[in-house]
């Protein structure tokens, strides 16, 4: 395995480390154990669900992609959903949903059970002498911090952060950006973006080693509770240092019609296409290749068309250890790539134990 290895992480990789899958986020949001502003955000979301999804009144929540797509379609078309839900209130509900997604991810990722990402990087570096290129479909910063720790252990203090292959403006990040490449196709919990001047910043820990999530900077608890949701989302004076406009998180939501027009995200997708075209081996961990994720499916099909047989490792967990042709996810990969795949059903941990990379 050489430097042309590409690792792709899906939600299942985060799940293996203790994080949530997309379809678990809403349910967890209403769990009282989660650190969520229940007076400010959840009532708006709960009221919207009750008024617009009748099954929600009996506790049956809609799939998160459906909910986000429903809201985004109404907002994009300038529609109201009855007298109670004009454009202003729909935007409030949409932003409350953004907060809930961030809060659930942040809560769960504070309590990671195991960091298989770090183990994988360590084994790959020992085998090949270099780190693979990473493509992540997740918002979490498990890969970011794992790469930082691996780079820090090498003793190169000036090159510890991964290269996101986009124009990050944060001075400390640029000073300490290394050679390990991490392309986050759907954004990241540690990114803040100014839509006015296109400045992108990342959250870095006070120690200058490792990344932090930016939830607290966007949804601080320091303001008085009577303030409106709109005020809560102006970042409490968290303004772009270049043009003083309000900054926003960068998170491409799991909708049926994803918006990749952010210039930094567009650049990352271009770089991902180039990386895949040069790959000699690809390891895909915890990505189910859903039929409605057309953009990613198209990226993989186009970028990996040059690879030969047994050059793509697909890592899923299946307690029945079914053959790819007998497994719903496996069948999708076989349809797309045929004999080029090696099908692994032991999950992330089992793959690390059995795959000969150390």
C-alpha positions, 0 to 999 in steps of 0.5 A: 500500500503506497501514498496513492491510497485514499480512505473514505469515511462515511457515517458508519465510521463515526458510528463505530467510534460512538457517534450517531447515524443520520437517522438517530439525530432527531430521536437523540435530540429529544432525549433529556440526557443531551446538552441542548437549549431546551427552552430556546430551540426544541420548542420551535422544532417540536411545534413545527413537527407537530403541526406538519407531521401528524405522526410526530404527535404520537412520537414518530419522527420523520427521517431527518433528510425528509424534514430538512428537504421539506423546510428547505423547499418551502423556504426556497420557494417563498411558501408559507405552510399555513398561517402559523408558519410564514417564511420568518417562522420557517427560517426559525425552524430551519435554524433550530434544526441546524442547532439541534444537529450540531448539538447532538453531534457535539454531545456524542463526540465528546464521549468517543468510545474508541478512535479507530481513525487514529489506529488506521492512520497509524497502521497505514503510516507504518506500512507506507511511510506516509499518510493516505489522502482522506475524504470524509462525508462527515461533519465531525472532527475525528479524522481532523484530530487523529491526523493532527495527533499523528503529525504531532507525534512525528515531531514536526510542530510546523506541519501538524494540521491536515491540509483541507485543500481549500483557502482557510484564512486562519493564521495559526492553521496556515502556519501549522498546515502539514502535508496530510490531506483531508477533504471534507465534502459536506463541511465540518463542525470546526469551520466558520464561513462568511458568505459576504467575503467568502472567508473561511476560518477554523476553530483551533484549541487554545493550546494550538494543538487540535481542533475544536467545534464552533457550536459555542461560538455560534449558539452561546448560552451567555445571552439572556434567554428572552432574546429571539432565535435570530439574535441567538444566531448572529454569533454574539458579535462573532463577526468576520474579521475581514468585513464584519458580516455574520459568519455561519457554520459550514454543513451541507445538510443531508437533504435530497437536493444538496447545495454545494455552491459554497466556493470552498466546498466546490473547490474541495469537490474538484480536488476530491475528483483529482485525488480519486483519479490518481488513486491506486487503492481506495478504502471506503469505511461505513458509507452505505452508498444510498441511491439518493446521494447522487453527487457522491455516487457520481464522484466515485464512479467517475473518479475510480473508473481506472482501477482494476480488480480487488482495488476497492475495500468496502468496510461494513458491519454485518453480523451475518457476514453475508456476501456482497451480492446478498447484502443491500449495501454490498449489492450497490457497490457490486452494481457500481464497481463489480469485481473491483471490490473487496467486501469486508463485514467485520466492521471498522474494528474487525477490519483493523484487526484482520487487514494486512496493513501493519 
